[in-house]
Amino acid sequence: MYLVDSDVIIDLLRGVKGSKEFLLKLFESRVFISVLTVAEIMSGRETKQISKREHILKFLKNFEAISVDYEVAVLAGEIRRDYSIPMADSIIAASALKNSLAVVTYNTRHFEKIPDLEVVKPNYR
């Protein structure tokens, strides 16, 4: 089971070659995103256009969204404190650890610091 980071979703939305096939392969399992990823995707300027906004929202519903609860927040704070990575990545890592998920991202630099967190780097770039 996988927790997909924003960079992989953005690649697909931008039409990066191989990203669609890579994600389709992931969907042979359960695939999740963090609610922070939803926020990051929706902060993009293209979401101001109603048709693109609706297309993106429809696409994001293919993923199971993980909310931030108290336990995730505490763990995220500890991860940020111990590994000095950005808060959003700390929350994504904590969400993955709490739910026994591998993080799928090109941003391996931050996530690889965290023990017991499985990190999957896409192979399409």
Secondary structure, DSSP 8 states (H G I E B T S, - for coil): -EEE-HHHHHHHHTT-TTHHHHHHHHTTS-EEEEHHHHHHHHTSGGGGSHHHHHHHHHHHTTSEEE---HHHHHHHHHHHHHH---HHHHHHHHHHHHTT-EEE-S-HHHHTTSTT--EE--S--
